[in-house]
Amino acid sequence: MFFVPIKNSPYPAVIVELKYDKTAQGAIAQIKSKNYHGKLQNFSKTIILLGINYDKTTKKHEVEIEALNGDFV
């Protein structure tokens, strides 16, 4: 999911990758490997990467957050 602010606004863009029975770190890695963040570089100076994983055994969510500031590619 992409949350895109109005172009050149002070708000960050946000990319959310959801996983089921994987890892939140793997979700962040997928965002980077598929260059999802590169597609938003013209919209914001800061892009927040949010990886969320749901573990079916423990029934808990794991979250990883990373901010990219200006160097997206």
Secondary structure in CASP SS format (residue, H / E / C, confidence):
PFRMAT SS
TARGET T0000
AUTHOR 0000-0000-0000
METHOD secondary structure of the structure
MODEL  1
M C 1.00
F E 1.00
F E 1.00
V C 1.00
P C 1.00
I C 1.00
K C 1.00
N C 1.00
S C 1.00
P C 1.00
Y C 1.00
P C 1.00
A E 1.00
V E 1.00
I E 1.00
V E 1.00
E E 1.00
L E 1.00
K E 1.00
Y E 1.00
D C 1.00
K C 1.00
T C 1.00
A H 1.00
Q H 1.00
G H 1.00
A H 1.00
I H 1.00
A H 1.00
Q H 1.00
I H 1.00
K H 1.00
S H 1.00
K C 1.00
N C 1.00
Y C 1.00
H H 1.00
G H 1.00
K H 1.00
L H 1.00
Q C 1.00
N C 1.00
F C 1.00
S C 1.00
K C 1.00
T E 1.00
I E 1.00
I E 1.00
L E 1.00
L E 1.00
G E 1.00
I E 1.00
N E 1.00
Y E 1.00
D E 1.00
K C 1.00
T C 1.00
T C 1.00
K C 1.00
K E 1.00
H E 1.00
E E 1.00
V E 1.00
E E 1.00
I E 1.00
E E 1.00
A E 1.00
L E 1.00
N E 1.00
G C 1.00
D C 1.00
F C 1.00
V C 1.00
END
